[in-house]
Amino acid sequence: MNTANNSTFHTSSVIRQIVLNAVFYTVMLCLLSGIHASQGHAAPDATALSKACATKNVVSSEDGIRRLALIVGVGQYKSTKIPDLPGPPQDAKRIYQLLTGPNGYDFPKENVCVLIDDAATTANFKHFFSSFLIDRAKPNDEVVFYYAGHGSQTRDHNGDESDGMDETFVFHDARDSGIKDFTDDEFDELLTRLHQKTRHITLFLDSCNSGTALRGDTEFLSRYIPPPESETENKTGTETIIKRGSTSKSPANSQKTGWITKSLPGIVVFTAAGDGTVALEKNSRGIFTDAILTTFGQVNATQLTYAQAARQIRPLVKAESYQIPYFQGNLQRTVFAGVNRKLPLAWEVIETAPQLKLGGFPLPGIDTGAEFRVYDGFVKGTDLHDPTKAKAIIIVEESTRLNATARIISRLVDTAPIRPGDLAILSRPGSTQRVLKVTLRPHTEQGGITAEKAQLINASLDQNQDAKNMVQLVKDNGVFEISYDNGQYIVSGPENRVRNRFNEEDSVIENLRLHALQRVLSTLRGEGGSLFADQDTLQVQLVPADKQDHCAHDLNWRQAPPNAIAAQEIPLCYRWNVKIRLSEKSPVRLLVGGLILSTDGSIFGLPADGTAIPLGPGEEAVFAARGETFIASEPLNIEDQIVVFGTQETNPVPWSRLTQSAVERAGDNKSGLYKILDQYLKGTRGVSQPVETDDTDTAWTRSSITMRVIDPDH
């Protein structure tokens, strides 16, 4: 893809349409619970959690709604042919605490059955799905099912799969002693029976059923295993049909149309990875899980809907992984029937002397260098996302992910001192979120980096101060990899896809810096308080340019709605622009700007001249000046991200300047949010003594969408 003045723009990340079966496979929703612990949090005991599965009576929540849940996390497998996963058991416990814990979603503990590892057998799953959910459910009950573990595929028996393969859950005893994977057809039968009792069903499926292999040295783990060899070949080498526990068509199967809303209306399904990408975990935590935890854990001005959650989850996942989450069903429903939460998932101040100490449940992004805004313990609701209501900003010095020590780096003028019991809200993630780990392919492998080239790459990194703060060369477990072939350096992502090629070491290092910067920009979250809401206050769309080349005249542009959850598809050769509208609900004018983040590392700033466009409530603007019109070009079916930002007029941020080096923006007059972000990117936050500030206009917001280029002829 090129701008109209021929600057190259590569798009990224594969996404394909996903049919109903996506419902029954892949997802990783790791919701974390909002818990305040004065001394940190011990994970719930798996045996104790499973005791609720035998409970007969259903307890209503405080609002009178009956809420039930079945949570399954499989990390240990009986079969030695199935690799264990460290993440799913912990993910399942965090989901449990999100639903039942303090500041959670008011699920009575008696109503939540948890099956972890050896308790999560195929027989136990079928039994408790029937006895704990189906048999006890009544009309209008709110029912949640969560699965984390391996997914796979097996031969389709009833012709309801276009690719000839059923998707499967892989429970603890699967592929051992004659136990088969649990197919989506079998699950469909259970789900249809539950749907006859209540339509208020939410599925979180933390697994994947397809995708490419990862590099062996990556720190990611895939939640997918291939089908058993016996499922794809028999003694003569031809495909074989494997008998299942049930081969009958369920009513839902007989109505499959590719969307669950047409066969099982009302259901909501969150899946971790669309067809062709892989659900991943990192550091024993599901990436999609962390994104949902971050999103579901906040407190909003209005009750969160599944559609609003989905819009916020996608960019958080994209910041960490190439996987593409997928959402379907009645997304306008309020999350878990609209629990009226007043406090978010937050940490709590434990001690103030002799050191400032914090504690809480292991939220994503908390490690050395993480920044919190500290609020009085009596503050509630959206005021906890209003920077002007905070006492101070603190930075973490050491962290165990359950407890941390920190120090103050700025405080508001004339504010009360920090006290035990005050709430600490994460505003910017720690250093590990800002640093991109990169490995050099061993010289003993094809395309390996020789010692001489490795020395040149290290020297180039040492000379690029911005890159030194954001890129780390490691021996193992790198997210990106550098190799060398045909006279060029090749930069590859964890999915083994080539992101870019370069002739010079300096270009490689600068490209890696931009990849690291993209991760940071994708994880930033607005701080709008009661004034603004991310993915709502700013409405962003991609629209056809006024002038089109001849090659685009016969092509059909299918316009996606503002802030669409799915990617905007752009026909090959089409010219397009970015359009922003400020919601009429905004109480003030905003200065808006944007960035286009390509997975080849390129970043394009909007407006192109580095300024910002003022918009009043209800007003809109199209970025169409010189250098702001783009042309859809290859590669195809690769997702790129468009992020737009809005700040108050007295707190301008030249967003495109943040993509440049610290030296280039050294002479800029920095204040407010621009100063904070500049220091954060340079890694200099907290280096100086604490300062008193008057952050009266630091509230800001953001929205994002994705796009991909398609070839209408193929």
C-alpha positions in Angstrom: 0.0 0.0 0.0 1.3 3.4 -0.9 0.5 7.0 -0.1 -0.6 9.0 -3.0 2.9 10.4 -3.3 4.3 6.9 -3.5 5.6 6.3 0.0 5.4 2.6 0.7 2.9 1.3 3.2 2.8 -2.4 4.0 -0.2 -3.8 5.8 -0.2 -6.7 8.1 -1.7 -9.7 10.0 -3.9 -12.4 8.4 -7.6 -12.6 9.1 -10.2 -14.7 7.4 -13.9 -14.9 7.8 -14.9 -17.3 10.6 -17.9 -19.4 10.5 -20.0 -20.6 13.4 -17.5 -23.2 14.4 -15.2 -20.4 15.7 -17.7 -20.4 18.4 -16.6 -23.8 19.5 -13.0 -23.3 19.2 -10.2 -21.0 20.1 -10.4 -18.3 22.7 -8.5 -17.3 25.5 -10.3 -15.0 27.8 -8.3 -14.5 31.0 -10.3 -12.2 33.0 -8.7 -11.2 36.2 -10.4 -10.4 39.3 -10.4 -7.1 41.0 -9.1 -7.9 44.4 -7.6 -5.8 47.1 -5.2 -7.7 49.3 -3.3 -6.1 52.0 -0.5 -8.6 51.7 -0.8 -9.9 48.2 -2.9 -12.8 46.9 -2.6 -16.5 47.1 -4.1 -18.4 44.2 -7.3 -20.4 45.1 -6.7 -24.1 45.7 -8.0 -26.1 42.7 -9.5 -28.9 44.9 -11.4 -26.3 47.0 -12.7 -24.6 43.9 -14.1 -27.9 42.5 -16.2 -28.5 45.6 -18.8 -26.0 44.4 -19.5 -28.3 41.5 -21.6 -30.6 43.8 -23.8 -27.7 45.0 -27.5 -28.3 44.3 -29.0 -24.9 45.0 -28.6 -21.7 42.9 -28.0 -18.5 44.8 -29.2 -15.2 43.4 -26.9 -12.2 43.2 -27.7 -9.0 45.1 -29.6 -7.6 42.1 -31.8 -10.7 42.0 -30.3 -12.2 38.9 -29.1 -15.8 39.0 -25.6 -16.1 37.6 -23.9 -19.5 37.0 -20.5 -20.4 35.5 -18.4 -23.4 34.5 -14.7 -22.7 34.3 -12.3 -25.2 32.8 -8.5 -24.9 32.8 -6.3 -27.7 31.4 -2.6 -27.4 31.7 -1.6 -30.9 32.6 -2.3 -33.9 30.3 -2.2 -37.6 30.9 -1.0 -38.3 27.4 2.8 -37.9 27.1 2.2 -36.9 23.4 0.4 -33.7 24.5 2.7 -30.9 25.8 1.6 -29.3 29.1 0.7 -25.7 29.4 1.6 -23.6 32.5 -1.0 -20.9 31.8 -4.6 -22.4 31.7 -4.8 -23.3 35.4 -3.8 -19.8 36.4 -6.1 -18.3 33.8 -9.0 -20.3 35.1 -8.4 -19.1 38.7 -8.2 -15.5 37.6 -11.5 -15.9 35.8 -13.0 -17.4 38.9 -11.8 -14.4 41.0 -13.0 -11.9 38.4 -16.5 -13.4 38.6 -16.6 -14.0 42.4 -14.1 -11.8 44.1 -14.2 -8.3 45.5 -14.8 -5.6 42.8 -15.8 -8.5 40.5 -19.1 -9.4 38.8 -21.2 -10.7 41.8 -21.2 -14.4 40.9 -21.9 -16.3 44.1 -19.1 -18.8 44.7 -21.7 -21.5 45.2 -22.8 -20.9 41.5 -19.3 -21.3 40.0 -17.9 -24.8 39.2 -14.1 -24.9 38.4 -12.4 -27.9 36.9 -8.6 -27.7 36.7 -6.1 -30.2 35.3 -6.9 -33.8 36.5 -10.4 -32.7 37.5 -11.0 -31.5 34.0 -11.5 -35.0 32.4 -13.8 -35.4 29.4 -16.4 -37.3 31.6 -16.3 -34.6 34.3 -16.8 -31.9 31.8 -19.9 -33.6 30.2 -21.3 -34.4 33.6 -21.0 -31.0 35.1 -22.0 -29.1 32.0 -25.2 -31.1 32.2 -25.8 -31.2 36.0 -24.3 -27.9 37.1 -25.5 -25.7 34.2 -28.3 -27.3 32.1 -30.2 -29.0 34.9 -30.2 -25.9 37.1 -30.6 -23.1 34.6 -33.9 -21.2 34.3 -35.1 -18.6 31.8 -33.1 -15.3 31.9 -30.3 -16.8 34.0 -26.9 -15.4 33.2 -24.6 -18.4 32.3 -20.8 -18.3 31.5 -18.6 -21.0 30.2 -14.8 -20.6 30.1 -12.3 -23.0 28.6 -8.5 -22.6 28.6 -6.3 -25.4 27.2 -5.3 -27.0 24.0 -7.6 -27.1 21.0 -7.3 -29.3 17.9 -9.2 -30.7 15.0 -10.6 -34.1 13.9 -12.4 -35.4 10.8 -15.9 -34.1 10.3 -18.7 -36.7 10.2 -21.9 -34.9 9.4 -20.8 -32.5 6.6 -21.4 -29.3 8.6 -17.8 -28.1 8.2 -16.6 -26.5 5.0 -13.0 -27.6 5.6 -14.0 -31.2 6.4 -12.6 -30.9 10.0 -14.4 -30.6 13.3 -12.8 -28.4 16.0 -12.1 -30.0 19.4 -11.4 -29.3 23.1 -8.5 -31.4 24.5 -9.4 -32.3 28.1 -7.0 -33.8 30.6 -7.5 -37.4 29.6 -7.8 -36.9 25.9 -5.8 -39.2 23.6 -5.2 -41.6 26.5 -6.9 -45.0 27.1 -9.1 -44.6 24.1 -10.5 -41.2 25.1 -11.0 -38.9 22.1 -10.9 -35.2 21.8 -14.3 -33.5 22.5 -15.7 -32.3 19.2 -17.6 -29.1 18.5 -20.6 -31.2 17.4 -20.7 -32.8 20.9 -20.4 -29.4 22.5 -23.1 -28.1 20.2 -25.5 -30.6 21.6 -24.8 -29.5 25.1 -25.0 -25.9 24.2 -28.3 -26.3 22.4 -29.8 -28.0 25.5 -28.6 -25.1 27.7 -30.0 -22.6 25.2 -33.4 -24.1 25.6 -33.2 -23.1 29.2 -31.7 -19.6 28.8 -30.5 -17.4 26.0 -28.2 -15.4 28.2 -25.0 -17.4 27.6 -21.5 -16.2 27.2 -18.6 -18.4 26.0 -14.9 -17.7 26.5 -12.9 -20.3 24.7 -9.2 -20.1 25.4 -7.7 -22.4 22.8 -7.1 -22.5 19.1 -7.8 -25.0 16.4 -5.5 -24.0 13.6 -2.4 -21.9 12.9 1.2 -22.0 11.9 4.1 -23.3 14.0 6.1 -20.9 16.1 9.9 -20.6 16.2 11.5 -23.0 18.7 13.2 -20.2 20.6 10.2 -17.9 21.1 8.9 -17.1 24.6 5.3 -17.7 23.4 3.5 -21.0 23.8 0.7 -22.1 21.5 -2.6 -23.5 22.7 -3.0 -25.8 19.7 -1.9 -29.3 19.0 -2.2 -31.1 15.6 -4.8 -33.9 15.2 -3.4 -37.4 16.2 -1.8 -39.2 13.3 -4.5 -41.8 13.4 -7.0 -39.0 12.6 -5.4 -38.1 9.3 -4.0 -41.4 8.1 -4.7 -45.1 8.2 -2.5 -48.0 7.3 -2.9 -47.3 3.6 -2.2 -43.6 4.0 -5.7 -42.4 3.2 -8.0 -40.4 5.5 -10.0 -42.4 8.0 -13.2 -41.8 9.8 -13.0 -42.0 13.6 -16.1 -42.9 15.5 -17.2 -40.5 18.2 -19.3 -40.7 21.3 -22.1 -39.1 19.3 -22.6 -38.7 15.6 -26.1 -37.5 15.6 -26.9 -34.0 14.4 -28.0 -31.6 17.0 -30.8 -29.1 16.3 -28.2 -26.4 16.2 -26.0 -28.3 13.8 -28.9 -28.8 11.4 -29.3 -25.0 11.3 -25.7 -24.0 11.0 -25.3 -20.9 8.8 -21.9 -19.6 9.9 -23.2 -17.3 12.6 -24.3 -18.5 16.0 -26.9 -15.7 16.2 -28.9 -17.4 13.6 -29.0 -20.8 15.2 -28.6 -19.9 18.9 -29.8 -16.3 19.2 -28.6 -14.3 22.2 -25.4 -16.1 22.8 -22.1 -14.1 23.0 -18.8 -15.8 22.0 -15.3 -14.4 22.6 -12.6 -16.4 20.8 -8.8 -15.8 21.3 -7.7 -16.3 17.7 -9.5 -16.2 14.3 -8.9 -18.9 11.7 -5.3 -19.0 10.6 -3.8 -17.4 13.8 -2.8 -19.0 17.0 -3.9 -18.4 20.6 -0.8 -17.7 22.6 0.3 -17.5 26.2 3.4 -15.8 27.5 4.9 -16.0 31.0 2.2 -18.4 32.0 -0.5 -15.9 31.1 -2.8 -15.9 28.1 -2.3 -12.8 26.0 -6.0 -12.5 25.1 -6.8 -13.2 28.8 -4.7 -10.3 29.9 -6.4 -8.0 27.4 -9.9 -9.0 28.6 -8.8 -8.7 32.2 -7.6 -5.2 31.5 -10.8 -4.3 29.7 -13.4 -6.0 32.0 -11.6 -4.8 35.1 -12.2 -1.1 34.5 -15.1 0.9 35.7 -17.0 2.8 33.0 -19.4 5.8 33.0 -22.1 3.4 31.7 -22.4 -0.4 32.0 -19.9 -2.1 29.7 -21.3 -3.9 26.6 -19.7 -6.8 24.9 -19.2 -4.7 21.8 -17.4 -2.0 23.8 -15.2 -4.6 25.4 -14.4 -6.2 22.0 -13.3 -2.9 20.6 -10.9 -2.3 23.4 -9.5 -5.9 23.5 -8.3 -6.1 19.9 -5.6 -3.4 20.1 -4.4 -4.8 23.4 -3.9 -8.2 21.9 -2.3 -6.8 18.8 0.3 -5.0 21.0 1.5 -8.4 22.2 0.8 -10.9 19.5 -0.1 -11.4 15.9 -3.2 -13.4 16.9 -6.6 -11.9 15.8 -9.4 -12.3 18.4 -12.9 -12.9 17.1 -16.2 -11.9 18.7 -19.7 -12.8 17.6 -23.3 -13.0 18.8 -25.4 -10.4 20.6 -22.6 -8.0 21.4 -25.0 -5.3 22.5 -25.7 -7.2 25.7 -24.3 -5.7 28.9 -21.4 -7.7 30.3 -22.7 -10.4 32.7 -26.2 -8.8 32.8 -25.0 -5.4 33.9 -23.4 -5.7 37.3 -23.2 -2.2 38.9 -19.5 -2.1 39.8 -18.0 1.0 41.5 -14.4 -0.1 41.9 -12.0 -1.4 39.2 -9.4 -4.0 39.4 -6.7 -2.1 41.2 -3.8 -2.3 43.6 -3.9 -0.9 47.1 -1.4 1.0 49.1 -0.2 -1.2 52.0 2.4 0.9 53.7 3.8 4.4 53.3 6.9 4.2 55.6 9.7 3.5 55.5 8.9 2.5 51.9 5.8 2.9 49.8 4.4 -0.6 49.3 1.6 -1.8 47.2 -0.3 -5.1 46.9 -2.9 -6.7 44.7 -3.7 -9.5 42.3 -1.2 -10.0 39.4 -2.5 -7.6 36.9 -0.8 -7.4 33.4 1.8 -4.8 32.9 3.0 -4.5 36.6 6.7 -4.8 36.9 9.7 -2.4 37.3 9.0 0.9 35.8 5.2 0.6 35.8 3.4 3.8 36.7 0.3 4.2 38.9 -1.9 7.1 39.7 -2.8 7.0 43.4 -6.4 7.9 44.4 -8.0 8.4 47.8 -9.5 5.1 49.0 -13.0 6.7 49.0 -12.9 7.7 45.3 -15.1 5.5 43.1 -16.4 5.1 39.6 -15.0 7.0 36.6 -13.2 9.5 39.0 -10.6 6.7 39.3 -9.6 7.4 35.6 -9.6 11.2 36.0 -5.9 12.4 36.4 -7.1 15.6 38.1 -8.6 13.5 41.0 -5.3 11.6 41.7 -3.0 12.4 44.6 0.2 11.5 42.9 2.0 9.4 40.2 4.2 6.7 41.5 6.7 4.4 39.7 7.4 0.8 40.7 11.0 0.0 41.7 10.7 -3.7 42.5 7.8 -6.1 41.9 6.8 -9.7 42.7 3.6 -9.2 40.7 1.7 -9.6 44.0 3.5 -6.9 45.9 5.7 -4.0 44.9 7.7 -1.1 46.3 7.4 2.3 44.6 8.3 5.9 44.9 6.5 9.2 44.1 7.6 10.9 40.9 5.0 13.7 40.9 2.2 14.9 43.1 -0.7 17.4 42.6 -0.4 20.7 44.3 -2.1 21.0 47.7 -3.2 17.4 47.8 -3.5 15.1 50.8 -0.6 12.6 51.5 -0.8 9.0 50.3 -2.2 6.7 53.0 -2.7 2.9 53.4 -5.9 1.9 51.7 -5.5 4.3 48.8 -6.1 2.8 45.4 -3.3 2.6 42.8 -4.6 2.5 39.2 -2.1 1.4 36.5 -1.6 4.2 34.0 1.4 3.0 32.0 2.9 -0.6 32.0 6.3 -1.5 33.1 9.7 -1.8 31.4 9.1 -5.2 30.0 6.1 -3.9 28.0 8.3 -1.2 26.5 11.3 -3.5 25.6 11.2 -5.7 22.6 13.4 -8.8 22.9 15.2 -9.9 19.7 17.3 -12.9 19.0 20.0 -13.3 16.3 19.6 -16.6 14.4 22.5 -18.9 15.3 25.3 -18.9 12.7 25.1 -22.7 12.6 21.6 -22.5 11.0 20.6 -21.5 7.5 20.3 -17.8 7.3 22.3 -17.5 10.6 24.1 -14.3 11.8 27.9 -14.6 11.7 30.0 -13.3 14.6 31.1 -10.4 12.4 27.5 -9.3 11.5 26.4 -9.8 15.1 29.2 -7.3 16.2 27.9 -4.8 13.6 24.3 -5.2 14.8 25.4 -4.7 18.4 27.4 -1.6 17.5 24.5 -0.1 15.6 22.2 -0.7 18.6 24.8 1.0 20.9 24.7 4.1 18.7 20.9 4.4 18.6 20.0 5.7 22.1 16.3 5.5 21.5 16.6 1.9 20.4 18.8 1.0 23.4 15.9 1.9 25.6 13.4 -0.2 23.7 15.3 -3.1 22.0 17.2 -5.9 23.8 19.2 -8.5 22.0 18.9 -11.8 23.8 20.2 -15.3 23.2 16.9 -17.1 23.6 13.2 -16.4 23.8 13.2 -13.3 21.6 9.9 -12.0 20.2 11.5 -11.0 17.0 14.4 -12.6 15.1 17.1 -11.3 12.8 18.5 -13.5 10.0 20.5 -13.0 6.9 19.9 -14.2 3.3 20.8 -13.1 -0.2 22.7 -10.1 1.0 19.9 -8.7 3.2 19.0 -8.7 6.9 15.6 -10.2 7.5 13.4 -9.1 10.4 10.8 -11.8 11.4 8.0 -11.9 14.0 7.3 -14.8 16.3 4.9 -16.3 13.8 7.9 -16.8 11.3 6.5 -14.2 8.9 9.0 -11.8 7.4 8.2 -8.3 8.6 10.9 -6.4 6.6 14.3 -6.7 4.8 17.2 -4.3 5.0 20.7 -3.9 3.6 22.2 -1.9 6.5 22.4 -2.7 10.2 21.3 0.8 11.2 18.0 0.3 9.3 17.4 -3.0 11.1 17.8 -1.4 14.5 15.6 1.6 13.6 12.9 -0.8 12.3 13.0 -2.8 15.6 12.7 0.5 17.5 9.5 1.3 15.6 8.2 -2.2 16.3 8.8 -1.7 20.0 7.2 1.8 19.8 4.1 0.3 18.2 3.7 -2.1 21.2 3.8 0.9 23.5 1.4 3.0 21.5 -1.0 0.1 21.3 -1.1 -0.5 25.0 -1.6 3.1 26.0 -5.1 3.7 27.4 -6.9 7.0 27.7 -7.5 8.7 31.0 -10.8 10.4 30.3 -12.5 10.1 33.7 -16.2 11.1 33.3 -15.4 13.3 30.3 -14.3 10.8 27.6 -14.5 7.1 26.9 -12.0 5.1 24.8 -13.5 3.6 21.6 -16.5 5.9 22.0 -15.7 9.6 22.2 -13.7 9.5 19.0 -15.3 7.7 16.1 -12.9 6.5 13.4 -13.5 5.1 9.9 -11.6 4.5 6.7 -13.4 6.0 3.7 -12.8 6.0 -0.1 -10.7 8.9 -1.4 -12.5 11.4 -3.6 -10.3 10.5 -6.6 -9.6 6.9 -7.6 -7.3 5.4 -10.2 -8.8 3.6 -13.2 -8.0 0.2 -11.7 -10.4 0.9 -8.8 -13.4 2.0 -10.9 -15.2 -1.4 -11.0 -14.4 -2.4 -7.5 -16.9 -2.5 -4.6 -16.1 -0.7 -1.3 -18.0 -2.2 1.6 -18.1 0.5 4.2 -17.5 -0.7 7.8 -19.3 1.3 10.6 -17.3 3.7 12.8 -15.1 1.9 15.4 -15.9 -1.4 13.8 -14.8 -4.5 15.6 -13.9 -6.4 12.4 -11.2 -5.0 10.0 -12.2 -2.7 7.2 -11.6 -4.5 4.0 -10.1 -2.3 1.3 -10.0 -3.6 -2.4 -6.6 -3.7 -4.0 -5.8 -0.4 -5.8 -8.3 1.6 -3.8 -7.3 5.0 -2.5 -8.5 5.7 1.1 -8.4 8.3 3.9 -8.9 8.3 7.7 -12.1 10.0 9.0 -12.6 11.1 12.6 -15.7 12.3 14.3 -16.0 13.7 17.8 -19.1 12.5 19.6 -21.7 15.0 20.3 -21.6 13.8 23.9 -18.1 15.2 24.4 -18.3 18.2 26.8 -15.4 20.0 25.2 -13.5 20.5 22.0 -10.5 18.2 21.4 -7.3 18.3 19.4 -7.2 15.1 17.3 -4.4 13.3 15.6 -3.6 9.7 14.6 -1.1 7.1 13.7 -1.2 4.2 11.2 0.8 1.2 12.6 1.9 -1.3 10.0 3.3 -4.7 11.0 6.3 -4.1 8.7 7.3 -1.5 11.4 6.3 1.6 9.5 4.4 4.3 11.3 2.5 7.2 9.6 1.5 10.2 11.5 -1.7 12.2 11.0 -1.9 15.0 10.2 1.2 14.6 8.1 2.5 18.0 9.1 2.7 17.0 12.7 0.0 19.3 14.0 -3.5 18.4 15.3 -7.0 19.1 14.1 -9.5 20.9 16.5 -12.9 19.3 16.6 -16.0 20.4 18.4 -18.7 18.0 19.6 -20.5 16.4 16.6 -17.8 17.7 14.2 -15.8 15.5 11.9 -12.7 15.7 9.7 -11.1 13.6 6.9 -7.3 13.5 6.8 -6.8 14.2 3.0 -4.0 16.6 2.7 -0.8 15.9 0.9 0.7 12.6 2.2 -2.5 11.6 3.9 -4.1 9.5 1.1 -3.1 5.9 0.9 -3.4 3.3 -1.8 -4.3 -0.3 -1.1 -1.4 -2.6 -2.3 0.1 -5.9 -1.4 0.6 -7.8 0.8 -3.0 -9.1 1.0 -5.0 -10.1 4.1 -2.6 -8.5 6.5 -4.1 -6.4 9.4 -2.8 -3.0 10.2 -4.0 -0.7 13.0 -5.2 2.9 12.9 -5.1 4.7 16.2 -6.6 8.2 16.8 -6.1 10.3 19.9 -7.9 13.3 21.4 -6.5 15.7 24.0 -7.9 19.0 25.4 -6.9 22.1 23.6 -4.7 23.3 26.5 -2.8 20.0 26.5 -1.6 19.4 22.9 0.4 16.3 22.0 2.0 16.1 18.5 1.5 12.3 18.2 3.6 11.9 15.0 6.5 13.5 16.9 6.5 10.7 19.3 7.5 8.3 16.5 10.7 10.3 15.9 13.9 10.1 17.9 14.4 11.8 21.2 17.0 14.0 19.6 14.6 15.2 16.9 12.0 16.2 19.5 14.6 17.5 22.1 13.8 21.1 21.3 10.1 20.8 21.6 8.2 22.7 24.3 6.9 19.8 26.4 4.2 19.9 29.1 1.4 17.8 30.4 0.8 14.5 28.6 3.4 15.1 25.9 6.1 15.5 28.6 5.0 12.4 30.4 5.0 10.2 27.2 8.3 11.7 26.0 9.9 10.7 29.3 8.2 7.3 29.3 9.6 6.4 25.9 13.1 7.6 26.8 13.0 5.6 30.0 13.7 8.7 32.1 10.5 8.7 34.2 11.3 9.0 37.9 15.0 9.8 37.3 14.7 13.3 38.9 13.2 14.3 42.3 9.4 14.3 42.7 7.8 17.4 41.3 4.5 19.2 42.1 2.2 19.6 39.1 -1.1 21.1 38.2 -2.5 18.5 35.7 -5.8 20.2 35.2 -6.1 19.3 31.5 -4.4 15.9 31.1 -7.7 13.9 30.5 -7.4 12.3 27.1 -8.9 9.5 25.0 -8.2 7.2 22.1 -9.9 4.9 19.6 -8.6 2.4 17.1 -9.6 0.2 14.2 -7.9 -2.3 11.9 -7.8 -2.7 8.1 -6.6 -5.2 5.5 -6.2 -5.2 1.8 -8.2 -7.8 -0.3 -8.2 -8.9 -3.9 -11.8 -9.0 -5.0 -10.9 -11.3 -7.9 -9.6 -14.0 -5.6 
